[in-house]
């Protein structure tokens, strides 16, 4: 359960960071407009992030060895919790950027 909460927090943090970098900072926040403007990106990010989370959170998946290559010696953390947060933050960014580039290249 903690992993899914961290995943949700990471995803929320990613979209809040994107929102804070918006061009027009004078306009008040309008959730309906934001959702209407960002629903395709949000949907794709959530679908792919949840798919990766299901794979990573499976009992047969062991990413501890891989994660230890990024941590200093002596630090022990739950690989699944760190990965859940990283999925929310990092995968959201990667998927969002790929999605935006594909939209720019595709003629309407």
DAFENGI-V610089 format. One record per pair of residues at least 24 apart in sequence whose ideal C-beta (glycine too) atoms are under 7 Angstrom apart, sorted by sequence separation. I is the first residue (numbers start at 1). GAP is how many residues later the second one is. D is the distance in Angstrom with one decimal. If there is no record, write none. Layout:
# DAFENGI-V610089
i:gap:d
I:GAP:D
I:GAP:D
This chain:
# DAFENGI-V610089
i:gap:d
56:24:6.7
56:27:5.1
53:31:6.5
56:31:6.9
53:34:5.5
52:35:5.5
11:38:6.4
49:38:5.4
49:39:6.6
52:39:5.9
49:42:5.0
48:43:6.7
49:43:6.1
7:46:5.5
45:47:4.8
48:47:5.1
45:50:4.8
44:51:6.0
45:51:5.7
3:54:5.7
41:55:5.4
44:55:5.3
41:58:5.4
14:74:6.4
6:75:5.7
10:75:4.6
14:75:5.2
13:76:6.2
3:77:5.3
7:77:4.3
10:77:6.6
11:77:4.0
3:78:5.6
6:78:4.3
7:78:7.0
10:78:2.1
14:78:4.1
2:79:6.0
6:79:4.4
9:79:6.4
10:79:4.3
14:79:6.1
4:80:6.9
7:80:5.5
8:80:6.7
3:81:3.9
7:81:4.6
11:81:5.5
6:82:6.9
